[in-house]
Amino acid sequence: MDQKPPLFSAQTIAAFRVAIMLLGGFFVGKGWVSKETLDTISDPVTLTAIVGGVAAAWAAGSAIYSRRAHGLIKDTAALPQVDAVITKPKTDGEIPAANVVGTLQEASEVPGVTSR
């Protein structure tokens, strides 16, 4: 079984450090950042904490965004055991999924829906 390399491998951190040093050198040259600040930011421990914090914030934002009402409806409609989702007619037009409908009549016309 193939295993993926860790996201924060030594090579990945080194690549981030090089990118920060290049960008930071430009900022130091312009006088926007001090050399001490650049050295602190490019430290491997600090860099790992910064990248980890950004990744955690992105994951939290993504989770919050996907759990809004329209996201829940869209995720539910994508489940293989769900034939159709009936919503209010206004919401039906806002979600681009063929099996999200606004009425029971429209739900019975969705391909794959069986009547019970």
RAKAZI-V487462 format. One record per backbone hydrogen bond with DSSP energy under -1.0 kcal/mol. NH is the residue of the N-H (numbers start at 0). CO is the residue of the C=O. E is the energy in kcal/mol with one decimal. If there is no record, write none. Layout:
# RAKAZI-V487462
nh	co	e
NH	CO	E
NH	CO	E
This chain:
# RAKAZI-V487462
nh	co	e
12	8	-2.4
13	9	-2.2
14	10	-2.2
15	11	-2.3
16	12	-2.5
17	13	-2.4
18	14	-2.3
19	15	-2.8
20	16	-2.8
21	17	-2.5
22	18	-2.5
23	19	-3.5
24	20	-2.6
25	21	-1.5
26	22	-2.0
27	23	-3.0
28	24	-2.3
29	25	-1.8
31	26	-2.2
37	33	-2.0
38	34	-2.4
39	35	-2.0
40	36	-2.5
41	37	-2.2
46	42	-3.1
47	43	-2.4
48	44	-2.0
49	45	-2.5
50	46	-2.9
51	47	-2.6
52	48	-2.3
53	49	-2.4
54	50	-2.5
55	51	-2.4
56	52	-2.4
57	53	-2.5
58	54	-2.4
59	55	-2.5
60	56	-2.5
61	57	-2.6
62	58	-2.3
63	59	-2.5
64	60	-2.5
65	61	-2.4
66	62	-1.1
67	64	-1.2
71	67	-2.4
72	68	-2.1
73	69	-2.5
74	70	-2.6
75	71	-2.4
76	72	-2.5
77	73	-1.2
78	75	-1.3
81	78	-1.4
84	98	-2.9
86	100	-2.9
91	87	-2.1
92	88	-1.2
93	90	-1.2
96	94	-2.2
99	96	-1.5
100	84	-2.8
106	102	-1.8
107	103	-1.7
109	106	-1.0
112	109	-1.9
